[in-house]
Amino acid sequence: EPTEAPVATEEPASAPLAVAFVSSDHNAYFWEEGMASATQLTTSNDVQEAIVSPDAAKVALVRSSDWSTYFIDLINSDGSGLSNLVTSAQFAALPRPAETVASVPAHVSWLSDNQTIAMTTRITYEGPGTASGETLYLLDTNSAAMSGLLTVASEWSWDYTYSPDGAWIAISRPEEMDIYNADGSVAISNLVTYPFVNTASEYAWTPRPAWSSDSTALAVVIPPQDPWTPSPADSKVYQWNTSDPSASLTFATEMTYWPMKIASISPDLSRILFLVREGAPEDNRYSLKSVNLDGSDLQSVASGELYNLPDWSTDSLHFYFQSNADGAFIAQTGSVPSAYTSFNQVRNVKWVDAERFIGVSGPSGGWQLLLGSTSSPALVLFNSTTGTDPMQFTTNR
């Protein structure tokens, strides 16, 4: 049954920046502003994710050594107080079809009350293919109680995106997006509908909406039904204000399909960055475009070997992008991009405020966790010389 969810509040921007990360040897570490070096949290070599709480006091550890048997632990950010939150037996007992192998954690995130973790599950099979469990669970980190908040009937996959204030939950499915209240009740069904997208793979595509910082609006980009054709149909941009009964189509244009995200929407929902193929597919060249949310003021930012969508600063003024041939750049709308030479082979970039961003560099020479800035060269927060898997990180912002 749906349970009453805690009311989430935004973490003050003045809170110290903190990062929890998993090194390539699958151990978890924690770094916070003011620390000379990162604190190692585990030595078990089985951590798949480390998710830091908004107040940086605790870190949730998603652990597995065989990719089918999982459990979730909780640890204080100073390395003390390790405790179990979800056991492997609890995961094994979750409902799933008889012919499947396991239920494993999929999307795990903190609510901003610093006490509750939201979690969905993924159902794995012996061979290719995957599906989502039907329940959004809430984990009480004080009592270790797990309760179901809401259920989504989907034979493929779905995902959730909380609004910053925790009052709304956008539920994305392969053919529609709905809005739920924080208590698990449905607020708006079929906010946006669209055809099932051909991903040319066994997974089902679901949209990733962007909430405004004040939680009063949402924007989302939907690709065409078949994005792999030589001349694909346009992608569509929708916006919804929480006072409106439905979302509105703001504009449509051609965008290159990327499995994880179709476009990068600025935090204030004012502009969108997207890629468009240049020349023949074998040329592997793309043009980076910038446009207002309503389709006006279209600008060309850069072109070349651009394979990842840019990331926006929290004030929506700057963005970071990477060219495989030309390196890293920081740009502003309407200005010529500036090379950022202290970032090299960087992936998974995340802005943490108006000036700073974090990224992972590698694998040549090992993996590094870097803190970049619009006004100074990057700082190395951590060096990893062992292991081959890319480093994973989360921040409290």
Secondary structure by P-SEA (a helix, b strand, c coil): ccccccbbbbccccccbbbbbbccccbbbbbcccccbbbbccccccccbbbbcccccbbbbbcccccccbbbbbbccccccccccccaaaaaacccccccccccccbbbbccccccccbbbbbbcccccccccccbbbbcccccbbbbcccccccccccccccccccbbbbbcccbbbbbccccccccccccccccccccccbbbbbbbbbcccccbbbbbbbccccccccccbbbbbbbbcccccccccbbbbbbbbccccccccccccccccccccccccccbbbbbbbccccccccccccccccbbbbbcccccbbbbbbcccccccccccccccccccccccccccccccccccccccccccbbbbbbccccccccccccccccccccccccc
